[in-house]
Amino acid sequence: MTTNEYIATVEKIIQNGKHGPYAVARCEELDSITFSLDRKVWKEDDLPEPGMIVVLSKVRKKRAGWRALVGRHITPSDKATSSSKE
């Protein structure tokens, strides 16, 4: 996992957002991060659900809060890398 990636827990899925479906996730470093569930952002075949752990990257600050431009499921190698940092 690179330093520009954040491990977050999905809190809720919004199906009817102004710009399409998106998810809200929470992480220790940035608090709340939103990310689109569009294929350009969410890189997995299956959508996340509340409670799932995800990896978010290319995070940008917007007026409404933090937004991730790339999202994916966490893998065992992500956890191994983050554990070795601690």
C-alpha positions in Angstrom: 0.0 0.0 0.0 1.4 3.4 -0.9 1.4 6.5 1.4 -1.4 8.1 -0.8 -3.8 5.3 -0.1 -6.2 5.3 2.9 -7.9 2.3 4.5 -11.5 3.2 5.3 -14.8 1.6 6.4 -17.8 2.1 4.2 -20.6 3.7 6.3 -23.4 4.1 3.7 -24.3 3.8 0.1 -26.3 6.5 -1.6 -28.0 5.2 -4.7 -29.6 8.5 -6.0 -26.9 11.1 -5.6 -26.9 14.2 -7.8 -24.1 12.8 -9.9 -25.0 9.1 -9.5 -24.5 6.5 -6.8 -21.7 7.0 -4.3 -20.4 5.7 -1.0 -19.4 7.4 2.3 -16.5 5.9 4.1 -14.6 6.8 7.3 -10.9 6.6 8.1 -8.8 7.8 11.0 -6.6 10.2 9.0 -9.2 12.2 7.1 -12.5 11.4 8.9 -15.1 11.1 6.1 -14.3 10.4 2.4 -16.9 10.0 -0.4 -16.3 8.1 -3.6 -18.3 7.4 -6.7 -19.5 3.9 -7.5 -19.0 4.7 -11.2 -16.7 2.2 -13.0 -14.1 5.0 -13.6 -13.7 5.3 -9.8 -14.7 2.0 -8.2 -12.3 -0.6 -9.7 -14.1 -3.8 -8.6 -16.8 -5.9 -10.2 -18.9 -6.0 -7.1 -20.0 -3.0 -5.2 -19.0 -2.3 -1.5 -21.5 -2.6 1.3 -21.7 -0.8 4.6 -19.1 -2.2 7.0 -16.7 -3.3 4.3 -13.1 -2.1 4.4 -11.9 -0.4 1.2 -8.7 1.3 0.0 -9.2 4.8 -1.4 -6.6 6.8 -3.3 -6.1 10.0 -5.3 -8.0 11.8 -2.5 -8.8 15.5 -3.1 -10.3 18.2 -0.9 -13.5 19.6 -2.2 -15.8 22.2 -0.7 -18.1 19.5 0.6 -15.3 17.4 2.0 -12.7 14.8 0.9 -13.3 12.9 -2.3 -11.5 9.8 -3.5 -10.9 9.4 -7.3 -10.0 5.7 -7.0 -11.5 3.0 -4.8 -11.1 -0.8 -4.4 -11.5 -3.7 -2.0 -8.7 -4.2 0.5 -6.5 -7.3 0.0 -4.3 -9.3 2.4 -1.2 -7.7 1.0 -2.6 -4.2 2.0 -3.1 -5.3 5.6 0.5 -6.8 5.7 1.9 -3.5 4.4 0.0 -1.3 6.8 0.8 -3.6 9.8 4.5 -3.4 9.1 4.3 0.5 9.2 3.0 0.4 12.8 
